[in-house]
Structures are given as structure tokens and as C-alpha cells.
């Protein structure tokens, strides 16, 4: 089994575990479920929500679309609710404000691709330097 396969499997297991945890942690009372509310969880791949200033910025951005903070699940996930009637104001939101965003900052996929790209670049540089040293083009 390759390292990439192991990492992908571990990431899938982590996502499954987080999803199960969210199901357990996000119990809704009957008033909310039967009422005029919608819910979402905003995720961050890099634990940016542990920084108070970043967390506050994200909460303020979400409040523009009428979202109310319910709870911070951890440094990667925050749960919000808003009245369904707030949808009527979505067309009047400032440009670039997505009332249904669920990702804050870089996504897990983009983060993984960036890390993989840096790793591959490092391997390529190592191979080039090794080739140059072996060919006598590089003196150490």
C-alpha cells in the first residue's frame, strides 16, 4: 500500500468520524426542526478558528447573511442557524458574500494538493541535484 493510499484512507476515515461526531453533537430541538430555521456548519482545514480574531471575522461575515452562531464544535468547525426568511435578503448581500458557504479559507483538497505539490517539487530538486553531483556538474 502506497503512502498516498494510506494518507487518503486516513483522511476518509477522519471525515467519516467527524460526520458521525457532528450527527451526535448537533441535536436539534423540535422547535428548530419544525420551525422556520436552516442550519449549516462552516469548516476550516487549517484550524484557523483557534485564533480569536479570525473566528470573530468569520462570525461577522456570516452575520451579514443573517446567520447566528450556535456553537464552535472545534477549531475546524462552527455551527450556525438562521431564519428561512433571511433568504429574501440574499440578493441584497454585498458582492462576494455567499450565504451558503461551508468552507472558510483553503479547502482540504487544495491543502492536500499544495502539500503534495511541495513534496513532489522537493523530490524533483533532490533528483536534479543528485544527478548533477553524480555527473560532476556540482562540486561539494
N, CA, C and O atoms as a GROMACS GRO file, in nm:
protein
  560
    1UNK      N    1   0.085  -0.117   0.000
    1UNK     CA    2   0.000   0.000   0.000
    1UNK      C    3   0.090   0.124   0.000
    1UNK      O    4   0.181   0.134   0.082
    2UNK      N    5   0.065   0.217  -0.092
    2UNK     CA    6   0.149   0.336  -0.103
    2UNK      C    7   0.117   0.436   0.007
    2UNK      O    8   0.012   0.431   0.070
    3UNK      N    9   0.211   0.528   0.027
    3UNK     CA   10   0.191   0.633   0.127
    3UNK      C   11   0.072   0.720   0.095
    3UNK      O   12  -0.002   0.761   0.184
    4UNK      N   13   0.053   0.748  -0.036
    4UNK     CA   14  -0.061   0.830  -0.077
    4UNK      C   15  -0.192   0.759  -0.048
    4UNK      O   16  -0.290   0.821  -0.006
    5UNK      N   17  -0.194   0.627  -0.071
    5UNK     CA   18  -0.315   0.549  -0.045
    5UNK      C   19  -0.347   0.547   0.105
    5UNK      O   20  -0.462   0.559   0.145
    6UNK      N   21  -0.244   0.531   0.185
    6UNK     CA   22  -0.262   0.531   0.331
    6UNK      C   23  -0.315   0.667   0.378
    6UNK      O   24  -0.406   0.674   0.460
    7UNK      N   25  -0.256   0.775   0.324
    7UNK     CA   26  -0.299   0.910   0.362
    7UNK      C   27  -0.444   0.935   0.319
    7UNK      O   28  -0.522   0.993   0.395
    8UNK      N   29  -0.480   0.890   0.198
    8UNK     CA   30  -0.617   0.909   0.150
    8UNK      C   31  -0.715   0.831   0.237
    8UNK      O   32  -0.823   0.880   0.269
    9UNK      N   33  -0.677   0.710   0.275
    9UNK     CA   34  -0.762   0.627   0.361
    9UNK      C   35  -0.780   0.693   0.498
    9UNK      O   36  -0.890   0.696   0.553
   10UNK      N   37  -0.670   0.745   0.553
   10UNK     CA   38  -0.676   0.812   0.684
   10UNK      C   39  -0.765   0.936   0.677
   10UNK      O   40  -0.842   0.963   0.769
   11UNK      N   41  -0.754   1.012   0.567
   11UNK     CA   42  -0.836   1.132   0.551
   11UNK      C   43  -0.984   1.095   0.540
   11UNK      O   44  -1.070   1.163   0.596
   12UNK      N   45  -1.013   0.988   0.467
   12UNK     CA   46  -1.152   0.943   0.454
   12UNK      C   47  -1.208   0.898   0.589
   12UNK      O   48  -1.323   0.926   0.622
   13UNK      N   49  -1.126   0.828   0.666
   13UNK     CA   50  -1.170   0.785   0.800
   13UNK      C   51  -1.195   0.905   0.890
   13UNK      O   52  -1.291   0.906   0.968
   14UNK      N   53  -1.109   1.006   0.880
   14UNK     CA   54  -1.126   1.126   0.963
   14UNK      C   55  -1.256   1.198   0.926
   14UNK      O   56  -1.330   1.240   1.014
   15UNK      N   57  -1.283   1.211   0.795
   15UNK     CA   58  -1.407   1.275   0.752
   15UNK      C   59  -1.529   1.198   0.803
   15UNK      O   60  -1.626   1.258   0.849
   16UNK      N   61  -1.523   1.065   0.795
   16UNK     CA   62  -1.634   0.982   0.843
   16UNK      C   63  -1.654   1.000   0.994
   16UNK      O   64  -1.766   1.012   1.041
   17UNK      N   65  -1.544   1.003   1.068
   17UNK     CA   66  -1.550   1.021   1.213
   17UNK      C   67  -1.609   1.158   1.247
   17UNK      O   68  -1.692   1.169   1.337
   18UNK      N   69  -1.567   1.263   1.175
   18UNK     CA   70  -1.620   1.397   1.201
   18UNK      C   71  -1.768   1.404   1.168
   18UNK      O   72  -1.845   1.468   1.240
   19UNK      N   73  -1.809   1.337   1.060
   19UNK     CA   74  -1.950   1.338   1.024
   19UNK      C   75  -2.034   1.269   1.132
   19UNK      O   76  -2.140   1.319   1.169
   20UNK      N   77  -1.987   1.156   1.181
   20UNK     CA   78  -2.058   1.086   1.288
   20UNK      C   79  -2.062   1.171   1.415
   20UNK      O   80  -2.164   1.176   1.485
   21UNK      N   81  -1.951   1.237   1.445
   21UNK     CA   82  -1.945   1.324   1.563
   21UNK      C   83  -2.044   1.439   1.549
   21UNK      O   84  -2.112   1.474   1.646
   22UNK      N   85  -2.052   1.499   1.430
   22UNK     CA   86  -2.145   1.608   1.407
   22UNK      C   87  -2.289   1.563   1.426
   22UNK      O   88  -2.372   1.636   1.480
   23UNK      N   89  -2.319   1.442   1.381
   23UNK     CA   90  -2.454   1.388   1.399
   23UNK      C   91  -2.489   1.376   1.547
   23UNK      O   92  -2.601   1.406   1.588
   24UNK      N   93  -2.392   1.332   1.627
   24UNK     CA   94  -2.415   1.319   1.772
   24UNK      C   95  -2.423   1.455   1.840
   24UNK      O   96  -2.507   1.475   1.928
   25UNK      N   97  -2.337   1.547   1.801
   25UNK     CA   98  -2.326   1.676   1.871
   25UNK      C   99  -2.435   1.775   1.833
   25UNK      O  100  -2.468   1.864   1.912
   26UNK      N  101  -2.490   1.763   1.715
   26UNK     CA  102  -2.582   1.865   1.665
   26UNK      C  103  -2.726   1.820   1.679
   26UNK      O  104  -2.797   1.803   1.579
   27UNK      N  105  -2.768   1.802   1.799
   27UNK     CA  106  -2.907   1.767   1.826
   27UNK      C  107  -2.991   1.895   1.816
   27UNK      O  108  -2.955   1.999   1.870
   28UNK      N  109  -3.102   1.884   1.745
   28UNK     CA  110  -3.191   1.998   1.728
   28UNK      C  111  -3.318   1.975   1.809
   28UNK      O  112  -3.370   1.864   1.816
   29UNK      N  113  -3.367   2.083   1.869
   29UNK     CA  114  -3.492   2.068   1.943
   29UNK      C  115  -3.608   2.075   1.843
   29UNK      O  116  -3.592   2.127   1.733
   30UNK      N  117  -3.725   2.024   1.881
   30UNK     CA  118  -3.839   2.019   1.788
   30UNK      C  119  -3.879   2.157   1.734
   30UNK      O  120  -3.923   2.167   1.620
   31UNK      N  121  -3.864   2.261   1.814
   31UNK     CA  122  -3.899   2.396   1.768
   31UNK      C  123  -3.813   2.436   1.649
   31UNK      O  124  -3.862   2.496   1.553
   32UNK      N  125  -3.683   2.402   1.656
   32UNK     CA  126  -3.592   2.438   1.547
   32UNK      C  127  -3.622   2.357   1.422
   32UNK      O  128  -3.627   2.412   1.312
   33UNK      N  129  -3.640   2.228   1.438
   33UNK     CA  130  -3.661   2.140   1.323
   33UNK      C  131  -3.794   2.172   1.254
   33UNK      O  132  -3.800   2.178   1.132
   34UNK      N  133  -3.898   2.190   1.332
   34UNK     CA  134  -4.030   2.216   1.276
   34UNK      C  135  -4.052   2.364   1.249
   34UNK      O  136  -4.152   2.403   1.187
   35UNK      N  137  -3.962   2.446   1.294
   35UNK     CA  138  -3.977   2.590   1.280
   35UNK      C  139  -3.919   2.644   1.151
   35UNK      O  140  -3.898   2.571   1.054
   36UNK      N  141  -3.894   2.770   1.154
   36UNK     CA  142  -3.851   2.845   1.036
   36UNK      C  143  -3.699   2.866   1.039
   36UNK      O  144  -3.652   2.979   1.029
   37UNK      N  145  -3.622   2.757   1.054
   37UNK     CA  146  -3.477   2.769   1.067
   37UNK      C  147  -3.406   2.682   0.964
   37UNK      O  148  -3.455   2.577   0.924
   38UNK      N  149  -3.289   2.727   0.923
   38UNK     CA  150  -3.198   2.644   0.845
   38UNK      C  151  -3.062   2.647   0.916
   38UNK      O  152  -3.031   2.741   0.988
   39UNK      N  153  -2.984   2.543   0.893
   39UNK     CA  154  -2.859   2.524   0.966
   39UNK      C  155  -2.745   2.497   0.870
   39UNK      O  156  -2.765   2.450   0.759
   40UNK      N  157  -2.625   2.528   0.915
   40UNK     CA  158  -2.505   2.492   0.839
   40UNK      C  159  -2.386   2.484   0.933
   40UNK      O  160  -2.387   2.538   1.043
   41UNK      N  161  -2.284   2.414   0.885
   41UNK     CA  162  -2.156   2.406   0.954
   41UNK      C  163  -2.051   2.463   0.861
   41UNK      O  164  -2.039   2.420   0.746
   42UNK      N  165  -1.975   2.560   0.910
   42UNK     CA  166  -1.863   2.617   0.833
   42UNK      C  167  -1.737   2.546   0.880
   42UNK      O  168  -1.710   2.536   0.999
   43UNK      N  169  -1.660   2.498   0.782
   43UNK     CA  170  -1.538   2.423   0.812
   43UNK      C  171  -1.414   2.498   0.767
   43UNK      O  172  -1.417   2.577   0.673
   44UNK      N  173  -1.304   2.472   0.837
   44UNK     CA  174  -1.174   2.529   0.804
   44UNK      C  175  -1.071   2.416   0.815
   44UNK      O  176  -1.065   2.348   0.917
   45UNK      N  177  -0.991   2.397   0.711
   45UNK     CA  178  -0.896   2.284   0.708
   45UNK      C  179  -0.772   2.309   0.793
   45UNK      O  180  -0.699   2.214   0.823
   46UNK      N  181  -0.747   2.432   0.832
   46UNK     CA  182  -0.619   2.464   0.897
   46UNK      C  183  -0.632   2.515   1.040
   46UNK      O  184  -0.542   2.584   1.088
   47UNK      N  185  -0.739   2.482   1.107
   47UNK     CA  186  -0.761   2.522   1.247
   47UNK      C  187  -0.747   2.673   1.271
   47UNK      O  188  -0.699   2.716   1.375
   48UNK      N  189  -0.790   2.752   1.174
   48UNK     CA  190  -0.783   2.897   1.188
   48UNK      C  191  -0.878   2.950   1.294
   48UNK      O  192  -0.858   3.060   1.345
   49UNK      N  193  -0.982   2.873   1.329
   49UNK     CA  194  -1.079   2.922   1.426
   49UNK      C  195  -1.024   2.926   1.568
   49UNK      O  196  -1.092   2.976   1.658
   50UNK      N  197  -0.904   2.875   1.590
   50UNK     CA  198  -0.844   2.888   1.724
   50UNK      C  199  -0.790   3.029   1.746
   50UNK      O  200  -0.763   3.067   1.860
   51UNK      N  201  -0.775   3.106   1.640
   51UNK     CA  202  -0.731   3.245   1.651
   51UNK      C  203  -0.855   3.332   1.672
   51UNK      O  204  -0.941   3.338   1.583
   52UNK      N  205  -0.867   3.398   1.786
   52UNK     CA  206  -0.989   3.476   1.815
   52UNK      C  207  -1.024   3.579   1.709
   52UNK      O  208  -1.141   3.597   1.677
   53UNK      N  209  -0.924   3.645   1.653
   53UNK     CA  210  -0.953   3.748   1.552
   53UNK      C  211  -1.008   3.687   1.424
   53UNK      O  212  -1.095   3.747   1.360
   54UNK      N  213  -0.959   3.571   1.384
   54UNK     CA  214  -1.009   3.503   1.264
   54UNK      C  215  -1.150   3.450   1.290
   54UNK      O  216  -1.238   3.463   1.206
   55UNK      N  217  -1.170   3.391   1.407
   55UNK     CA  218  -1.302   3.339   1.444
   55UNK      C  219  -1.404   3.452   1.443
   55UNK      O  220  -1.513   3.436   1.388
   56UNK      N  221  -1.370   3.565   1.503
   56UNK     CA  222  -1.462   3.679   1.509
   56UNK      C  223  -1.492   3.731   1.369
   56UNK      O  224  -1.606   3.766   1.339
   57UNK      N  225  -1.390   3.737   1.282
   57UNK     CA  226  -1.409   3.783   1.144
   57UNK      C  227  -1.509   3.692   1.072
   57UNK      O  228  -1.599   3.741   1.004
   58UNK      N  229  -1.492   3.561   1.087
   58UNK     CA  230  -1.581   3.466   1.021
   58UNK      C  231  -1.724   3.480   1.072
   58UNK      O  232  -1.818   3.479   0.993
   59UNK      N  233  -1.741   3.494   1.203
   59UNK     CA  234  -1.876   3.510   1.261
   59UNK      C  235  -1.940   3.638   1.208
   59UNK      O  236  -2.059   3.638   1.176
   60UNK      N  237  -1.864   3.746   1.200
   60UNK     CA  238  -1.918   3.872   1.147
   60UNK      C  239  -1.958   3.858   1.001
   60UNK      O  240  -2.062   3.909   0.959
   61UNK      N  241  -1.876   3.788   0.922
   61UNK     CA  242  -1.908   3.767   0.781
   61UNK      C  243  -2.038   3.687   0.768
   61UNK      O  244  -2.122   3.718   0.684
   62UNK      N  245  -2.054   3.585   0.849
   62UNK     CA  246  -2.175   3.502   0.842
   62UNK      C  247  -2.297   3.582   0.887
   62UNK      O  248  -2.407   3.560   0.835
   63UNK      N  249  -2.281   3.673   0.981
   63UNK     CA  250  -2.394   3.750   1.031
   63UNK      C  251  -2.450   3.844   0.923
   63UNK      O  252  -2.566   3.884   0.930
   64UNK      N  253  -2.368   3.880   0.824
   64UNK     CA  254  -2.417   3.963   0.714
   64UNK      C  255  -2.535   3.897   0.643
   64UNK      O  256  -2.626   3.966   0.594
   65UNK      N  257  -2.534   3.764   0.638
   65UNK     CA  258  -2.641   3.690   0.571
   65UNK      C  259  -2.746   3.640   0.671
   65UNK      O  260  -2.832   3.559   0.636
   66UNK      N  261  -2.739   3.688   0.794
   66UNK     CA  262  -2.839   3.652   0.894
   66UNK      C  263  -2.809   3.528   0.975
   66UNK      O  264  -2.894   3.482   1.052
   67UNK      N  265  -2.689   3.472   0.959
   67UNK     CA  266  -2.654   3.351   1.034
   67UNK      C  267  -2.618   3.386   1.177
   67UNK      O  268  -2.548   3.484   1.204
   68UNK      N  269  -2.668   3.305   1.270
   68UNK     CA  270  -2.643   3.323   1.413
   68UNK      C  271  -2.555   3.208   1.462
   68UNK      O  272  -2.582   3.091   1.433
   69UNK      N  273  -2.453   3.241   1.536
   69UNK     CA  274  -2.364   3.141   1.592
   69UNK      C  275  -2.439   3.052   1.691
   69UNK      O  276  -2.502   3.101   1.784
   70UNK      N  277  -2.431   2.921   1.669
   70UNK     CA  278  -2.487   2.825   1.765
   70UNK      C  279  -2.379   2.771   1.856
   70UNK      O  280  -2.391   2.775   1.978
   71UNK      N  281  -2.272   2.720   1.794
   71UNK     CA  282  -2.163   2.665   1.875
   71UNK      C  283  -2.038   2.645   1.790
   71UNK      O  284  -2.044   2.622   1.670
   72UNK      N  285  -1.927   2.654   1.858
   72UNK     CA  286  -1.799   2.621   1.798
   72UNK      C  287  -1.773   2.475   1.834
   72UNK      O  288  -1.752   2.442   1.951
   73UNK      N  289  -1.774   2.388   1.734
   73UNK     CA  290  -1.755   2.245   1.761
   73UNK      C  291  -1.610   2.216   1.796
   73UNK      O  292  -1.582   2.139   1.888
   74UNK      N  293  -1.518   2.278   1.723
   74UNK     CA  294  -1.374   2.267   1.750
   74UNK      C  295  -1.306   2.376   1.668
   74UNK      O  296  -1.374   2.466   1.618
   75UNK      N  297  -1.175   2.371   1.654
   75UNK     CA  298  -1.103   2.476   1.581
   75UNK      C  299  -1.118   2.465   1.430
   75UNK      O  300  -1.060   2.545   1.356
   76UNK      N  301  -1.194   2.365   1.383
   76UNK     CA  302  -1.216   2.346   1.240
   76UNK      C  303  -1.363   2.362   1.199
   76UNK      O  304  -1.392   2.377   1.081
   77UNK      N  305  -1.456   2.359   1.295
   77UNK     CA  306  -1.597   2.356   1.261
   77UNK      C  307  -1.679   2.445   1.353
   77UNK      O  308  -1.661   2.446   1.475
   78UNK      N  309  -1.770   2.521   1.291
   78UNK     CA  310  -1.859   2.610   1.365
   78UNK      C  311  -2.000   2.593   1.308
   78UNK      O  312  -2.019   2.588   1.187
   79UNK      N  313  -2.098   2.585   1.396
   79UNK     CA  314  -2.237   2.563   1.355
   79UNK      C  315  -2.317   2.693   1.366
   79UNK      O  316  -2.304   2.768   1.464
   80UNK      N  317  -2.401   2.718   1.264
   80UNK     CA  318  -2.484   2.837   1.258
   80UNK      C  319  -2.629   2.799   1.227
   80UNK      O  320  -2.657   2.690   1.177
   81UNK      N  321  -2.720   2.893   1.259
   81UNK     CA  322  -2.859   2.881   1.216
   81UNK      C  323  -2.906   3.020   1.173
   81UNK      O  324  -2.849   3.121   1.213
   82UNK      N  325  -3.011   3.021   1.091
   82UNK     CA  326  -3.074   3.147   1.054
   82UNK      C  327  -3.218   3.120   1.016
   82UNK      O  328  -3.252   3.008   0.976
   83UNK      N  329  -3.303   3.221   1.027
   83UNK     CA  330  -3.442   3.203   0.985
   83UNK      C  331  -3.447   3.184   0.834
   83UNK      O  332  -3.372   3.247   0.760
   84UNK      N  333  -3.535   3.098   0.789
   84UNK     CA  334  -3.551   3.076   0.645
   84UNK      C  335  -3.588   3.207   0.576
   84UNK      O  336  -3.552   3.228   0.460
   85UNK      N  337  -3.658   3.294   0.645
   85UNK     CA  338  -3.699   3.423   0.588
   85UNK      C  339  -3.579   3.510   0.549
   85UNK      O  340  -3.594   3.602   0.469
   86UNK      N  341  -3.461   3.482   0.603
   86UNK     CA  342  -3.341   3.560   0.569
   86UNK      C  343  -3.301   3.540   0.423
   86UNK      O  344  -3.226   3.620   0.368
   87UNK      N  345  -3.349   3.433   0.360
   87UNK     CA  346  -3.319   3.409   0.218
   87UNK      C  347  -3.364   3.525   0.130
   87UNK      O  348  -3.303   3.553   0.026
   88UNK      N  349  -3.470   3.593   0.172
   88UNK     CA  350  -3.524   3.704   0.093
   88UNK      C  351  -3.422   3.815   0.076
   88UNK      O  352  -3.427   3.889  -0.023
   89UNK      N  353  -3.329   3.827   0.169
   89UNK     CA  354  -3.229   3.935   0.164
   89UNK      C  355  -3.098   3.891   0.096
   89UNK      O  356  -3.008   3.972   0.080
   90UNK      N  357  -3.088   3.764   0.056
   90UNK     CA  358  -2.964   3.714  -0.003
   90UNK      C  359  -2.923   3.791  -0.128
   90UNK      O  360  -2.805   3.814  -0.151
   91UNK      N  361  -3.020   3.831  -0.209
   91UNK     CA  362  -2.989   3.904  -0.333
   91UNK      C  363  -2.929   4.041  -0.304
   91UNK      O  364  -2.865   4.100  -0.391
   92UNK      N  365  -2.950   4.094  -0.185
   92UNK     CA  366  -2.900   4.226  -0.150
   92UNK      C  367  -2.766   4.223  -0.077
   92UNK      O  368  -2.714   4.326  -0.036
   93UNK      N  369  -2.709   4.104  -0.062
   93UNK     CA  370  -2.580   4.092   0.007
   93UNK      C  371  -2.469   4.154  -0.078
   93UNK      O  372  -2.480   4.156  -0.201
   94UNK      N  373  -2.363   4.203  -0.014
   94UNK     CA  374  -2.250   4.258  -0.090
   94UNK      C  375  -2.190   4.153  -0.184
   94UNK      O  376  -2.200   4.033  -0.158
   95UNK      N  377  -2.131   4.199  -0.291
   95UNK     CA  378  -2.067   4.108  -0.387
   95UNK      C  379  -1.965   4.020  -0.316
   95UNK      O  380  -1.889   4.068  -0.231
   96UNK      N  381  -1.964   3.894  -0.351
   96UNK     CA  382  -1.868   3.802  -0.293
   96UNK      C  383  -1.914   3.733  -0.166
   96UNK      O  384  -1.846   3.644  -0.116
   97UNK      N  385  -2.028   3.773  -0.111
   97UNK     CA  386  -2.079   3.709   0.010
   97UNK      C  387  -2.169   3.593  -0.032
   97UNK      O  388  -2.272   3.613  -0.096
   98UNK      N  389  -2.130   3.473   0.004
   98UNK     CA  390  -2.207   3.352  -0.026
   98UNK      C  391  -2.279   3.309   0.102
   98UNK      O  392  -2.214   3.263   0.196
   99UNK      N  393  -2.410   3.324   0.107
   99UNK     CA  394  -2.482   3.291   0.230
   99UNK      C  395  -2.477   3.142   0.264
   99UNK      O  396  -2.508   3.103   0.377
  100UNK      N  397  -2.440   3.059   0.168
  100UNK     CA  398  -2.436   2.915   0.193
  100UNK      C  399  -2.295   2.857   0.191
  100UNK      O  400  -2.277   2.737   0.171
  101UNK      N  401  -2.196   2.942   0.211
  101UNK     CA  402  -2.060   2.888   0.214
  101UNK      C  403  -2.046   2.796   0.335
  101UNK      O  404  -2.102   2.821   0.442
  102UNK      N  405  -1.971   2.690   0.315
  102UNK     CA  406  -1.946   2.597   0.423
  102UNK      C  407  -1.796   2.576   0.443
  102UNK      O  408  -1.755   2.497   0.526
  103UNK      N  409  -1.716   2.648   0.365
  103UNK     CA  410  -1.571   2.636   0.374
  103UNK      C  411  -1.512   2.774   0.399
  103UNK      O  412  -1.546   2.870   0.330
  104UNK      N  413  -1.424   2.784   0.497
  104UNK     CA  414  -1.355   2.909   0.528
  104UNK      C  415  -1.207   2.886   0.504
  104UNK      O  416  -1.149   2.792   0.558
  105UNK      N  417  -1.146   2.970   0.423
  105UNK     CA  418  -1.004   2.953   0.393
  105UNK      C  419  -0.983   2.842   0.292
  105UNK      O  420  -1.074   2.808   0.216
  106UNK      N  421  -0.864   2.788   0.291
  106UNK     CA  422  -0.828   2.684   0.195
  106UNK      C  423  -0.903   2.554   0.226
  106UNK      O  424  -0.919   2.517   0.343
  107UNK      N  425  -0.949   2.486   0.122
  107UNK     CA  426  -1.022   2.360   0.142
  107UNK      C  427  -0.923   2.247   0.171
  107UNK      O  428  -0.803   2.260   0.146
  108UNK      N  429  -0.975   2.137   0.222
  108UNK     CA  430  -0.889   2.021   0.249
  108UNK      C  431  -0.824   1.971   0.122
  108UNK      O  432  -0.707   1.933   0.122
  109UNK      N  433  -0.900   1.970   0.012
  109UNK     CA  434  -0.845   1.924  -0.116
  109UNK      C  435  -0.732   2.012  -0.165
  109UNK      O  436  -0.628   1.963  -0.208
  110UNK      N  437  -0.753   2.144  -0.158
  110UNK     CA  438  -0.649   2.237  -0.202
  110UNK      C  439  -0.527   2.228  -0.111
  110UNK      O  440  -0.414   2.238  -0.158
  111UNK      N  441  -0.549   2.211   0.018
  111UNK     CA  442  -0.438   2.197   0.112
  111UNK      C  443  -0.358   2.071   0.080
  111UNK      O  444  -0.235   2.074   0.078
  112UNK      N  445  -0.428   1.961   0.057
  112UNK     CA  446  -0.362   1.836   0.022
  112UNK      C  447  -0.284   1.847  -0.108
  112UNK      O  448  -0.172   1.797  -0.118
  113UNK      N  449  -0.344   1.913  -0.208
  113UNK     CA  450  -0.276   1.930  -0.336
  113UNK      C  451  -0.151   2.017  -0.320
  113UNK      O  452  -0.048   1.990  -0.383
  114UNK      N  453  -0.159   2.120  -0.237
  114UNK     CA  454  -0.044   2.206  -0.213
  114UNK      C  455   0.069   2.128  -0.146
  114UNK      O  456   0.185   2.140  -0.186
  115UNK      N  457   0.036   2.051  -0.045
  115UNK     CA  458   0.137   1.971   0.025
  115UNK      C  459   0.198   1.869  -0.070
  115UNK      O  460   0.320   1.851  -0.071
  116UNK      N  461   0.115   1.803  -0.150
  116UNK     CA  462   0.166   1.705  -0.247
  116UNK      C  463   0.257   1.773  -0.349
  116UNK      O  464   0.361   1.718  -0.385
  117UNK      N  465   0.217   1.891  -0.396
  117UNK     CA  466   0.299   1.965  -0.492
  117UNK      C  467   0.434   2.003  -0.436
  117UNK      O  468   0.536   1.991  -0.504
  118UNK      N  469   0.436   2.048  -0.312
  118UNK     CA  470   0.562   2.084  -0.247
  118UNK      C  471   0.650   1.960  -0.231
  118UNK      O  472   0.772   1.967  -0.252
  119UNK      N  473   0.590   1.848  -0.193
  119UNK     CA  474   0.666   1.724  -0.178
  119UNK      C  475   0.726   1.681  -0.312
  119UNK      O  476   0.844   1.646  -0.319
  120UNK      N  477   0.645   1.683  -0.417
  120UNK     CA  478   0.695   1.643  -0.550
  120UNK      C  479   0.805   1.737  -0.596
  120UNK      O  480   0.905   1.692  -0.651
  121UNK      N  481   0.789   1.867  -0.574
  121UNK     CA  482   0.893   1.963  -0.610
  121UNK      C  483   1.022   1.933  -0.536
  121UNK      O  484   1.130   1.939  -0.594
  122UNK      N  485   1.012   1.900  -0.408
  122UNK     CA  486   1.131   1.864  -0.330
  122UNK      C  487   1.200   1.742  -0.385
  122UNK      O  488   1.323   1.738  -0.393
  123UNK      N  489   1.123   1.641  -0.424
  123UNK     CA  490   1.181   1.519  -0.482
  123UNK      C  491   1.251   1.552  -0.614
  123UNK      O  492   1.361   1.504  -0.639
  124UNK      N  493   1.187   1.632  -0.698
  124UNK     CA  494   1.246   1.669  -0.827
  124UNK      C  495   1.378   1.744  -0.806
  124UNK      O  496   1.477   1.715  -0.873
  125UNK      N  497   1.379   1.839  -0.715
  125UNK     CA  498   1.502   1.914  -0.687
  125UNK      C  499   1.611   1.820  -0.636
  125UNK      O  500   1.727   1.832  -0.676
  126UNK      N  501   1.575   1.728  -0.547
  126UNK     CA  502   1.672   1.631  -0.496
  126UNK      C  503   1.729   1.547  -0.609
  126UNK      O  504   1.851   1.526  -0.616
  127UNK      N  505   1.644   1.498  -0.697
  127UNK     CA  506   1.690   1.414  -0.809
  127UNK      C  507   1.782   1.494  -0.901
  127UNK      O  508   1.885   1.442  -0.944
  128UNK      N  509   1.746   1.617  -0.931
  128UNK     CA  510   1.831   1.701  -1.018
  128UNK      C  511   1.966   1.725  -0.953
  128UNK      O  512   2.070   1.711  -1.019
  129UNK      N  513   1.967   1.759  -0.824
  129UNK     CA  514   2.095   1.783  -0.755
  129UNK      C  515   2.178   1.655  -0.748
  129UNK      O  516   2.300   1.660  -0.765
  130UNK      N  517   2.114   1.542  -0.724
  130UNK     CA  518   2.187   1.414  -0.720
  130UNK      C  519   2.247   1.383  -0.856
  130UNK      O  520   2.361   1.338  -0.865
  131UNK      N  521   2.171   1.406  -0.962
  131UNK     CA  522   2.220   1.382  -1.098
  131UNK      C  523   2.339   1.474  -1.128
  131UNK      O  524   2.440   1.430  -1.184
  132UNK      N  525   2.326   1.601  -1.092
  132UNK     CA  526   2.434   1.697  -1.118
  132UNK      C  527   2.559   1.660  -1.038
  132UNK      O  528   2.670   1.671  -1.090
  133UNK      N  529   2.543   1.616  -0.916
  133UNK     CA  530   2.658   1.575  -0.834
  133UNK      C  531   2.724   1.451  -0.892
  133UNK      O  532   2.846   1.442  -0.897
  134UNK      N  533   2.645   1.356  -0.935
  134UNK     CA  534   2.697   1.232  -0.993
  134UNK      C  535   2.768   1.259  -1.125
  134UNK      O  536   2.865   1.191  -1.159
  135UNK      N  537   2.720   1.357  -1.201
  135UNK     CA  538   2.778   1.390  -1.331
  135UNK      C  539   2.899   1.481  -1.319
  135UNK      O  540   2.965   1.511  -1.419
  136UNK      N  541   2.930   1.525  -1.200
  136UNK     CA  542   3.043   1.614  -1.180
  136UNK      C  543   3.011   1.760  -1.209
  136UNK      O  544   3.102   1.843  -1.213
  137UNK      N  545   2.886   1.791  -1.230
  137UNK     CA  546   2.847   1.928  -1.259
  137UNK      C  547   2.833   2.012  -1.132
  137UNK      O  548   2.817   2.134  -1.137
  138UNK      N  549   2.841   1.944  -1.020
  138UNK     CA  550   2.823   2.011  -0.891
  138UNK      C  551   2.934   1.964  -0.799
  138UNK      O  552   2.951   1.843  -0.778
  139UNK      N  553   3.008   2.055  -0.745
  139UNK     CA  554   3.115   2.019  -0.652
  139UNK      C  555   3.070   2.050  -0.509
  139UNK      O  556   3.021   2.159  -0.480
  140UNK      N  557   3.088   1.953  -0.422
  140UNK     CA  558   3.055   1.973  -0.280
  140UNK      C  559   3.182   1.983  -0.201
  140UNK      O  560   3.176   2.000  -0.079
   0.00000   0.00000   0.00000
